[in-house]
Amino acid sequence: MTRPVNQALEFLLMAAVGASTLGSSVVAVAPPAADTTSRRPRVNVPTKTLGGGQFWGDVRFFRGWRIQQNVLTRHFRLLDPGNVRRAWGGREDCEAKLEAVRAQQKMAPMSGKAVVLLHGIVRTARSMSRLGQQLEEDGCTVVPFEYPSTRVGIEESAEYLDQVIDGLEGISEIHFVTHSMGGLVVRAWLKSHHDCRVGRMVMLGVPNLGACMADRLKANLIYRVIYGPAGQQLGADPEGLIAALPTPRFEFAVIAGVAEKPGGYNPLVPGDDDGTVALESTRLPGATDFASVKGLHSFLMLQPAVIDYTRRFLREGRLRKEGPRQPIPLEQPAAAERE
């Protein structure tokens, strides 16, 4: 293995800090399917989950309770806010148990503003927990969306997201805060879906124009095992998935991590960067506001400045307390094309 590839893998593995243990095979998994599991009686013993988050995708959220589907077996489970499994089997089984819990605990319907948090590839919703706690203080219902980022493609993850959004009954306003590939999942969702409740989005270190590191490593076996089908979609190929994703038509802000020096943190990434994603790759034309913060890709969501920017943008549509916004203009056609 060449030295550049070794260096590249070191940077990518650094980006995966805190990730769950992954399986060893790369299998393209079908999108969320209808419930076809058996209706036979099941013994549901409350059980603490023991990792393996990369094999589960959320399909329902209600006040911290989640229904998830396994990407391999296709069965479902109901988790309480403490991550304890309270039911498993078919989707209807888990929905029925959730309704029983709602009635027993006299849970009021959800209402007001919700913020859906989307983690990056290899990560879990826990990576966004500090930011989520701050948003709860602003009166938001925080939805820490879990999806099997390394087991399915980006479009399939968007279908899981659609089910969660569709189930947010009573919520009048929906915002997104996304890290890395999470922003691409939202853009993939926009390609096929729409919800009039969507308001604003903040994108943290999202490779909106493609990641050159993915281009370098997509043929490498170790990379393919760790990053799965979605890892093959992260490159800057003009004919690839990212190039075909739509630009949000609602307000969104971009926050990039930088080293504040021309060479960035990673010598294999052109220009300034956060160790994984180039500054220029984050700059999606059409953004309402833009800011850069010194820091590494994996830890952007923990930066106090990033948390402050995010909270303000969701409230006011601007990142900074003072001064003008710094939008990223949409590309204008050449003079000859306009004539």
C-alpha positions as CSV (number, residue, x, y, z in Angstrom):
1,M,0.0,0.0,0.0
2,T,1.4,3.4,-1.0
3,R,2.2,6.1,1.5
4,P,-0.4,8.5,0.2
5,V,-3.1,5.8,0.6
6,N,-1.9,5.1,4.1
7,Q,-2.1,8.8,4.9
8,A,-5.5,9.0,3.4
9,L,-6.8,6.1,5.5
10,E,-5.4,7.7,8.7
11,F,-7.3,10.9,8.0
12,L,-10.5,8.9,7.2
13,L,-10.2,6.7,10.3
14,M,-9.7,9.9,12.3
15,A,-13.0,11.1,10.9
16,A,-14.6,8.0,12.2
17,V,-13.8,8.5,15.9
18,G,-16.6,7.3,18.1
19,A,-18.2,5.1,15.4
20,S,-20.0,1.9,16.2
21,T,-18.4,-1.5,15.4
22,L,-19.0,-2.4,11.7
23,G,-19.6,-5.6,9.9
24,S,-16.9,-6.9,7.6
25,S,-18.9,-7.2,4.3
26,V,-20.1,-4.5,1.9
27,V,-23.6,-5.3,0.8
28,A,-26.0,-3.0,-1.0
29,V,-29.2,-3.2,1.0
30,A,-32.6,-2.5,-0.4
31,P,-34.5,0.6,0.8
32,P,-37.0,0.3,3.7
33,A,-39.6,-2.2,2.7
34,A,-43.2,-2.9,3.8
35,D,-43.6,-5.0,7.0
36,T,-43.7,-8.6,5.9
37,T,-42.6,-10.2,9.2
38,S,-44.7,-12.9,10.9
39,R,-47.5,-12.0,13.3
40,R,-46.9,-14.9,15.6
41,P,-46.7,-14.1,19.4
42,R,-43.3,-12.9,20.5
43,V,-41.6,-12.7,23.9
44,N,-40.6,-9.1,24.3
45,V,-38.1,-8.8,27.2
46,P,-36.7,-5.3,27.8
47,T,-33.1,-5.4,26.6
48,K,-30.4,-2.8,26.5
49,T,-29.0,-2.4,23.0
50,L,-25.4,-3.6,22.6
51,G,-24.1,-1.5,19.7
52,G,-24.5,-2.5,16.0
53,G,-26.2,0.8,15.3
54,Q,-24.9,0.7,11.7
55,F,-27.5,-2.0,10.9
56,W,-30.5,-0.1,12.1
57,G,-32.5,2.8,10.6
58,D,-35.1,4.9,12.3
59,V,-38.6,4.8,10.8
60,R,-40.6,6.5,13.6
61,F,-39.9,9.0,16.4
62,F,-42.1,10.1,19.2
63,R,-40.8,12.0,22.3
64,G,-37.6,10.1,22.5
65,W,-39.1,6.7,21.6
66,R,-38.0,5.2,18.2
67,I,-39.0,2.4,16.0
68,Q,-36.1,1.1,13.9
69,Q,-35.7,-1.4,11.1
70,N,-32.8,-3.8,10.7
71,V,-31.3,-3.5,7.2
72,L,-30.4,-7.2,7.1
73,T,-33.3,-9.1,8.7
74,R,-35.9,-6.4,7.9
75,H,-37.5,-6.8,11.3
76,F,-38.3,-3.9,13.6
77,R,-37.7,-2.9,17.2
78,L,-39.0,-0.2,19.6
79,L,-36.5,1.6,21.7
80,D,-37.3,3.8,24.7
81,P,-35.5,7.1,25.4
82,G,-32.9,5.1,27.4
83,N,-32.1,2.9,24.4
84,V,-33.8,-0.1,25.9
85,R,-35.7,-2.4,23.5
86,R,-39.3,-2.6,24.6
87,A,-40.7,-4.5,21.6
88,W,-39.6,-6.3,18.5
89,G,-41.0,-8.1,15.5
90,G,-43.3,-6.6,12.9
91,R,-43.8,-2.9,12.3
92,E,-47.4,-3.2,13.5
93,D,-46.3,-4.9,16.7
94,C,-44.0,-2.0,17.6
95,E,-46.6,0.6,16.6
96,A,-49.1,-1.1,18.9
97,K,-46.7,-1.2,21.8
98,L,-45.8,2.5,21.3
99,E,-49.5,3.5,21.3
100,A,-50.0,1.5,24.5
101,V,-47.1,3.3,26.2
102,R,-48.5,6.7,25.0
103,A,-51.8,5.9,26.6
104,Q,-50.3,4.4,29.8
105,Q,-48.0,7.4,30.4
106,K,-50.6,9.9,29.1
107,M,-48.1,11.4,26.6
108,A,-49.3,14.6,25.0
109,P,-49.0,14.9,21.2
110,M,-45.9,16.6,19.9
111,S,-46.2,20.2,18.8
112,G,-44.2,23.3,17.8
113,K,-40.7,23.3,16.2
114,A,-38.6,20.2,15.6
115,V,-35.0,20.0,14.7
116,V,-33.8,16.8,13.0
117,L,-30.1,16.0,13.6
118,L,-28.3,14.0,10.9
119,H,-24.9,12.5,11.7
120,G,-22.2,11.7,9.2
121,I,-21.0,8.5,7.7
122,V,-19.7,5.9,10.3
123,R,-21.0,8.1,13.1
124,T,-24.2,7.8,15.2
125,A,-26.7,10.3,16.6
126,R,-24.6,10.4,19.9
127,S,-22.1,12.5,18.0
128,M,-24.7,15.3,17.8
129,S,-25.9,15.0,21.4
130,R,-24.2,18.1,22.8
131,L,-25.6,20.3,20.1
132,G,-29.0,18.7,20.6
133,Q,-29.0,19.6,24.3
134,Q,-28.5,23.2,23.4
135,L,-31.3,23.2,20.9
136,E,-33.7,21.7,23.5
137,E,-32.9,24.7,25.6
138,D,-34.3,26.8,22.8
139,G,-37.6,25.0,23.1
140,C,-37.1,22.6,20.1
141,T,-38.2,19.0,19.9
142,V,-34.9,17.4,19.0
143,V,-35.0,14.3,16.7
144,P,-31.7,12.5,16.7
145,F,-32.1,10.6,13.5
146,E,-30.2,7.3,13.3
147,Y,-29.5,5.7,9.9
148,P,-27.3,2.9,8.6
149,S,-24.8,5.1,6.9
150,T,-22.3,2.4,6.0
151,R,-24.7,-0.3,5.0
152,V,-26.9,1.4,2.4
153,G,-26.6,4.1,-0.2
154,I,-27.4,7.8,0.4
155,E,-30.8,7.5,-1.4
156,E,-31.8,4.6,0.8
157,S,-30.9,6.6,3.9
158,A,-33.2,9.4,2.6
159,E,-36.1,6.9,2.5
160,Y,-35.6,6.2,6.2
161,L,-35.6,9.9,6.8
162,D,-38.8,10.4,4.9
163,Q,-40.6,7.9,7.2
164,V,-39.4,9.8,10.3
165,I,-40.5,13.1,8.9
166,D,-43.9,11.7,7.8
167,G,-44.4,10.5,11.4
168,L,-43.8,13.9,13.1
169,E,-47.5,14.4,13.7
170,G,-48.4,17.7,15.5
171,I,-45.1,19.3,14.6
172,S,-45.7,22.6,12.7
173,E,-42.1,23.5,11.7
174,I,-39.1,21.2,10.8
175,H,-35.5,22.3,10.6
176,F,-32.3,20.2,9.9
177,V,-28.8,20.3,11.4
178,T,-26.5,18.1,9.4
179,H,-22.9,16.9,9.7
180,S,-20.9,15.7,6.7
181,M,-22.8,13.1,4.7
182,G,-26.0,13.9,6.7
183,G,-26.4,17.0,4.6
184,L,-26.3,14.9,1.4
185,V,-29.0,12.6,2.9
186,V,-31.3,15.7,3.2
187,R,-30.5,16.8,-0.3
188,A,-31.3,13.3,-1.6
189,W,-34.6,13.4,0.4
190,L,-35.4,16.7,-1.4
191,K,-35.0,15.0,-4.8
192,S,-38.0,12.8,-4.2
193,H,-39.9,14.3,-1.3
194,H,-41.4,17.5,0.0
195,D,-42.9,18.8,3.2
196,C,-44.3,22.3,3.6
197,R,-43.2,22.4,7.2
198,V,-39.5,22.5,6.4
199,G,-37.9,25.8,7.4
200,R,-34.1,26.0,7.7
201,M,-31.0,23.9,7.6
202,V,-27.4,24.2,8.9
203,M,-24.8,22.1,7.1
204,L,-21.5,21.3,9.1
205,G,-18.6,20.2,7.0
206,V,-20.8,18.8,4.2
207,P,-19.0,17.8,1.0
208,N,-21.6,19.5,-1.1
209,L,-19.3,19.4,-4.2
210,G,-17.9,16.0,-3.6
211,A,-14.9,14.7,-1.5
212,C,-11.6,14.2,-3.2
213,M,-10.6,11.8,-0.5
214,A,-13.4,9.5,-1.6
215,D,-12.1,9.7,-5.2
216,R,-8.6,8.7,-4.0
217,L,-9.8,5.8,-1.9
218,K,-12.9,4.3,-3.5
219,A,-11.1,1.4,-5.0
220,N,-9.3,0.6,-1.8
221,L,-10.6,-2.6,-0.1
222,I,-10.2,-1.2,3.5
223,Y,-12.1,1.9,2.5
224,R,-14.8,-0.1,0.8
225,V,-15.3,-2.3,3.9
226,I,-15.5,0.5,6.4
227,Y,-17.5,3.1,4.4
228,G,-19.8,0.7,2.4
229,P,-22.0,1.7,-0.5
230,A,-22.4,5.3,0.5
231,G,-18.6,5.7,0.6
232,Q,-18.6,5.0,-3.2
233,Q,-21.0,7.9,-3.7
234,L,-19.0,10.7,-2.0
235,G,-16.7,11.5,-4.8
236,A,-16.6,14.6,-7.0
237,D,-17.6,12.8,-10.2
238,P,-19.6,15.2,-12.4
239,E,-21.7,12.2,-13.4
240,G,-22.0,10.9,-9.8
241,L,-24.8,11.1,-7.2
242,I,-23.7,14.4,-5.5
243,A,-23.7,16.3,-8.8
244,A,-27.3,15.3,-9.3
245,L,-28.6,16.3,-5.9
246,P,-30.8,19.4,-5.7
247,T,-30.0,22.6,-3.9
248,P,-32.5,23.3,-1.1
249,R,-35.1,25.9,-1.9
250,F,-35.4,26.9,1.7
251,E,-32.9,28.9,3.8
252,F,-29.7,27.1,4.6
253,A,-26.3,27.9,6.0
254,V,-22.9,26.3,5.5
255,I,-20.3,26.1,8.2
256,A,-16.9,24.7,7.2
257,G,-14.0,23.6,9.3
258,V,-10.5,25.0,8.4
259,A,-6.9,25.0,9.6
260,E,-6.7,28.7,8.6
261,K,-3.6,28.1,6.5
262,P,-3.3,27.5,2.7
263,G,-2.3,23.8,3.0
264,G,-5.0,22.9,5.5
265,Y,-4.7,20.0,7.9
266,N,-4.5,17.3,5.2
267,P,-1.9,17.6,2.5
268,L,-4.0,15.2,0.3
269,V,-6.9,17.7,0.2
270,P,-6.5,20.8,-2.0
271,G,-6.6,24.2,-0.3
272,D,-7.7,24.7,3.3
273,D,-9.7,21.9,4.8
274,D,-10.9,20.3,8.1
275,G,-8.7,17.2,7.6
276,T,-11.3,15.4,5.6
277,V,-13.4,17.9,3.5
278,A,-12.0,20.8,1.5
279,L,-13.3,24.2,2.3
280,E,-14.3,24.8,-1.3
281,S,-16.3,21.6,-1.4
282,T,-18.6,22.8,1.4
283,R,-19.6,25.9,-0.5
284,L,-23.0,25.1,-2.0
285,P,-24.3,27.9,-4.2
286,G,-27.6,29.3,-2.9
287,A,-26.6,29.3,0.8
288,T,-28.2,32.1,2.8
289,D,-25.1,32.4,5.0
290,F,-21.6,31.0,5.3
291,A,-18.9,30.8,8.0
292,S,-15.7,28.9,8.6
293,V,-14.4,27.8,12.0
294,K,-11.0,26.5,12.9
295,G,-11.3,22.8,13.7
296,L,-11.3,19.2,12.6
297,H,-14.1,17.6,10.7
298,S,-15.1,15.0,13.3
299,F,-15.5,17.6,16.0
300,L,-17.2,20.5,14.3
301,M,-20.5,19.9,16.1
302,L,-18.8,20.3,19.5
303,Q,-17.3,23.7,18.8
304,P,-18.9,26.5,20.9
305,A,-18.8,28.9,17.9
306,V,-20.6,26.3,15.7
307,I,-23.3,25.7,18.3
308,D,-23.8,29.4,18.7
309,Y,-24.0,29.9,14.9
310,T,-26.4,27.1,14.6
311,R,-28.8,28.2,17.3
312,R,-28.9,31.7,15.9
313,F,-29.4,30.7,12.3
314,L,-32.4,28.5,13.2
315,R,-33.9,31.4,15.2
316,E,-33.0,34.4,13.0
317,G,-31.8,33.1,9.6
318,R,-28.3,34.4,10.2
319,L,-25.1,32.9,11.7
320,R,-23.4,36.0,13.2
321,K,-24.9,38.3,15.9
322,E,-23.5,41.3,14.1
323,G,-22.5,42.2,10.6
324,P,-24.0,41.2,7.2
325,R,-24.7,37.7,6.2
326,Q,-22.3,36.1,3.8
327,P,-24.4,34.2,1.2
328,I,-23.0,31.9,-1.4
329,P,-24.5,33.2,-4.7
330,L,-26.0,30.9,-7.2
331,E,-23.8,30.6,-10.3
332,Q,-24.9,33.0,-13.0
333,P,-24.9,31.8,-16.6
334,A,-22.3,33.3,-19.0
335,A,-23.3,36.3,-21.0
336,A,-23.5,34.3,-24.2
337,E,-25.8,31.8,-22.6
338,R,-28.1,34.5,-21.4
339,E,-28.6,36.0,-24.9
